[in-house]
Amino acid sequence: MPKKKWIPLLAAIVLIAAGIWVWKASQPAGPGEGFVSGNGRIEATEVDVATKQAGRVDELLVQEGDFVTVGQVLARMQIDTLNAQAREAQAMVQQALTSVAQAQAQVAARQGERAAAQAQVVQRESELDAARRRLTRSEILAKEGASSMQELDDDRARARNAQAAVDAASAQVAASDAAVRAAEASRVGAEASVKAAQATVERIHADLTDSELKAPRAGRIQFRLAQAGEVLGAGGKVLNLVDLSDVYMTFFVPESAAGRIALGAEVRIVLDVAPQIAIPARVSFVADTAQFTPKTVETASERQKLMFRVRARIDEALLKSRLDQVKTGLPGVAWIRLDDAQPWPPELSQLVQVK
């Protein structure tokens, strides 16, 4: 290639190299030694508000982006079927209560029959005692010849008849006892039916309560996953809620620094959209096992390094004072101070304050 054609090419290479050097020189060098950083995105705890029972969504009371409080009603399911089941269950309770009253009446009747049978036993025992006394006298008179054998035989027959009457009355008492026990068993069964029916009523009332989908925690509605009129199965997702009081950034640090990071260590998060301000946070989690770096790391040499996952949680009081400014998904860098004696550099000293 002629020498003159090399000159423009070399000049272009020099200009590109100079541009790269100037760009790198203009980038912040970071706090220096005693600090470690990792890239990540702002995340928050998400909760899906879902149905407990299958049914049709009746109405949605919130829009995406709305802030909600704990216990606030967010949506309602249709409850026509549940209302009908509640009325049916209440009728079953009344029916069971009627059965209990009838069973109690049966118990009282059987107890009265047993009392009458016991009184009959007493009467028959008195007749038996009289018959035995008469027989004893007849036997004495018959030995002395003062009474005929016919009278003695008649008295013996009366005594046997009286004994038989006592046995029959005692058997009637035993039958009355069995009838009382059967009536009491029926009463217990009827009372159990009442409890079962009442439990059914309570279950349906619980389902009616659950038909109002309430916010399990304070936060912001992120997505409406269903619309009014849609039929969902049990566990069908209706809304997605973001808890803005539990916001954090997950990132990875090399194994050489992971062992020096303590739970509760100070962290400064710098977002790409606001590089001049740092968000204070603290380490809330450090993985106990190493893993490869995420796939977003571009170079093969970096992917070959084992890294530890770390989570830094932003202070709840700071978040609550700036709920309207909290955004998830924002990228940034988290800086961790490994040495408490090392002061934070000026570029990480300007912190977001609680309002």
Secondary structure as UniProt FT lines:
FT   HELIX           3..26
FT   TURN            33..34
FT   STRAND          35..50
FT   STRAND          55..60
FT   TURN            64..65
FT   STRAND          67..68
FT   TURN            70..71
FT   STRAND          73..77
FT   HELIX           80..144
FT   HELIX           149..210
FT   STRAND          212..214
FT   STRAND          219..224
FT   TURN            228..229
FT   STRAND          231..232
FT   TURN            234..235
FT   STRAND          237..254
FT   HELIX           255..258
FT   TURN            259..260
FT   TURN            263..264
FT   STRAND          266..271
FT   TURN            272..273
FT   STRAND          274..286
FT   STRAND          291..292
FT   TURN            295..296
FT   HELIX           300..303
FT   STRAND          306..314
FT   HELIX           316..321
FT   HELIX           323..325
FT   STRAND          331..337
FT   TURN            340..341
FT   HELIX           346..348
//
